[in-house]
Amino acid sequence: MNPELLAEIHAKSFITPRPWSASEFDELLIKDSIFLISEKRSFLLGMLTRFEAEILTIAVDPINRRIGIAEKLLNEFETLCLNENVEKIILEVAKNNAPALMLYEKCGYKIKGERNNYYTSPEGKKITAIVMSKLI
Ligand SMILES: CC(C)(COP(=O)(O)OP(=O)(O)OC[C@H]1O[C@@H](n2cnc3c(N)ncnc32)[C@H](O)[C@@H]1OP(=O)(O)O)[C@@H](O)C(=O)NCCC(=O)NCCS
């Protein structure tokens, strides 16, 4: 998937946090620590360090939702992490993003804390982030 398509799908998937541009994706993708998993106009972008992994973003094209693609992307990312001997995955998700919270809970992620006023909506509303993690 090229940066333009990633940005197009991201724009259909996010308001807050704001969608990322093609050039922002481009800058991320050249880093060795960044991994892209994609299929069916959907993708997960993750970052691996020596000790833990972070899901930076996940987006499924609206036409392909609720058929298990996000679960599959998360499973593939877990396999990649295990292959790299990384056993903990962390992520942040907006507190008002019910579909994503349900997804992560179904996939075994546990709530670890909250970051108040972490995101700002286009109207200036502050939104709390939930921090979740999973030991794999
Ligand atoms: C959240 C998102 C990635 C889910 O993708 P998806 O491919 O539709 O999810 P899946 O089909 O794999 O669903 C897996 C589980 O997640 C939960 N889930 C997913 N979408 C849901 C929704 N709209 N409402 C309630 N639960 C939902 C369900 O538990 C579902 O299992 P089920 O279908 O057996 O009930 C997708 O809605 C999306 O791209 N949203 C916009 C971007 C976003 O919010 N990303 C996460 C930011 S942290």
The ligand as an SDF file (V2000), in Angstrom:
LIG
                    3D

 48 50  0  0  0  0  0  0  0  0999 V2000
  -12.2420   -0.0860   14.9010 C   0  0  0  0  0  0  0  0  0  0  0  0
  -12.0450   -0.7400   13.5380 C   0  0  0  0  0  0  0  0  0  0  0  0
  -10.5490   -0.8260   13.2390 C   0  0  0  0  0  0  0  0  0  0  0  0
  -12.6540   -2.1610   13.5750 C   0  0  0  0  0  0  0  0  0  0  0  0
  -12.4000   -2.7850   12.3260 O   0  0  0  0  0  0  0  0  0  0  0  0
  -13.2800   -4.0360   11.8030 P   0  0  0  0  0  0  0  0  0  0  0  0
  -12.4900   -4.7380   10.7580 O   0  0  0  0  0  0  0  0  0  0  0  0
  -14.6190   -3.5660   11.4370 O   0  0  0  0  0  0  0  0  0  0  0  0
  -13.3710   -4.9400   13.1110 O   0  0  0  0  0  0  0  0  0  0  0  0
  -13.6330   -6.5190   13.1360 P   0  0  0  0  0  0  0  0  0  0  0  0
  -14.6220   -6.8770   12.0700 O   0  0  0  0  0  0  0  0  0  0  0  0
  -12.3150   -7.2490   13.1190 O   0  0  0  0  0  0  0  0  0  0  0  0
  -14.3520   -6.6720   14.5450 O   0  0  0  0  0  0  0  0  0  0  0  0
  -13.7740   -7.3920   15.6190 C   0  0  0  0  0  0  0  0  0  0  0  0
  -14.5570   -7.0760   16.8800 C   0  0  0  0  0  0  0  0  0  0  0  0
  -14.4020   -5.6980   17.2180 O   0  0  0  0  0  0  0  0  0  0  0  0
  -15.6360   -5.2030   17.8060 C   0  0  0  0  0  0  0  0  0  0  0  0
  -16.2050   -4.1910   16.9180 N   0  0  0  0  0  0  0  0  0  0  0  0
  -15.7190   -3.7860   15.7230 C   0  0  0  0  0  0  0  0  0  0  0  0
  -16.4950   -2.7960   15.2190 N   0  0  0  0  0  0  0  0  0  0  0  0
  -17.4960   -2.6020   16.1070 C   0  0  0  0  0  0  0  0  0  0  0  0
  -18.6020   -1.7080   16.1500 C   0  0  0  0  0  0  0  0  0  0  0  0
  -18.8560   -0.8330   15.1480 N   0  0  0  0  0  0  0  0  0  0  0  0
  -19.4070   -1.7480   17.2250 N   0  0  0  0  0  0  0  0  0  0  0  0
  -19.1770   -2.6100   18.2340 C   0  0  0  0  0  0  0  0  0  0  0  0
  -18.1370   -3.4970   18.2610 N   0  0  0  0  0  0  0  0  0  0  0  0
  -17.3020   -3.4700   17.1990 C   0  0  0  0  0  0  0  0  0  0  0  0
  -16.5420   -6.3970   17.9150 C   0  0  0  0  0  0  0  0  0  0  0  0
  -16.2830   -7.0130   19.1700 O   0  0  0  0  0  0  0  0  0  0  0  0
  -16.0500   -7.2850   16.7760 C   0  0  0  0  0  0  0  0  0  0  0  0
  -16.3400   -8.6340   16.9500 O   0  0  0  0  0  0  0  0  0  0  0  0
  -17.7490   -9.2080   16.4050 P   0  0  0  0  0  0  0  0  0  0  0  0
  -17.8890   -8.7520   14.9800 O   0  0  0  0  0  0  0  0  0  0  0  0
  -17.5980  -10.6870   16.5530 O   0  0  0  0  0  0  0  0  0  0  0  0
  -18.8130   -8.6110   17.2790 O   0  0  0  0  0  0  0  0  0  0  0  0
  -12.7870    0.0530   12.4180 C   0  0  0  0  0  0  0  0  0  0  0  0
  -14.1090    0.3160   12.8470 O   0  0  0  0  0  0  0  0  0  0  0  0
  -12.1230    1.3600   12.0430 C   0  0  0  0  0  0  0  0  0  0  0  0
  -11.2690    1.4250   11.1620 O   0  0  0  0  0  0  0  0  0  0  0  0
  -12.5180    2.4680   12.7410 N   0  0  0  0  0  0  0  0  0  0  0  0
  -11.9710    3.7960   12.4740 C   0  0  0  0  0  0  0  0  0  0  0  0
  -10.5250    3.8910   12.8800 C   0  0  0  0  0  0  0  0  0  0  0  0
  -10.3340    3.5670   14.3600 C   0  0  0  0  0  0  0  0  0  0  0  0
  -11.1130    3.9370   15.2090 O   0  0  0  0  0  0  0  0  0  0  0  0
   -9.2110    2.8640   14.6680 N   0  0  0  0  0  0  0  0  0  0  0  0
   -8.8330    2.5400   16.0190 C   0  0  0  0  0  0  0  0  0  0  0  0
   -8.1590    3.7030   16.6230 C   0  0  0  0  0  0  0  0  0  0  0  0
   -7.3270    3.3140   18.1210 S   0  0  0  0  0  0  0  0  0  0  0  0
  1  2  1  0
  2  3  1  0
  2  4  1  0
  2 36  1  0
  4  5  1  0
  5  6  1  0
  6  7  2  0
  6  8  1  0
  6  9  1  0
  9 10  1  0
 10 11  2  0
 10 12  1  0
 10 13  1  0
 13 14  1  0
 14 15  1  0
 15 16  1  0
 15 30  1  0
 16 17  1  0
 17 18  1  0
 17 28  1  0
 18 19  1  0
 18 27  1  0
 19 20  2  0
 20 21  1  0
 21 22  1  0
 21 27  2  0
 22 23  1  0
 22 24  2  0
 24 25  1  0
 25 26  2  0
 26 27  1  0
 28 29  1  0
 28 30  1  0
 30 31  1  0
 31 32  1  0
 32 33  2  0
 32 34  1  0
 32 35  1  0
 36 37  1  0
 36 38  1  0
 38 39  2  0
 38 40  1  0
 40 41  1  0
 41 42  1  0
 42 43  1  0
 43 44  2  0
 43 45  1  0
 45 46  1  0
 46 47  1  0
 47 48  1  0
M  END
$$$$
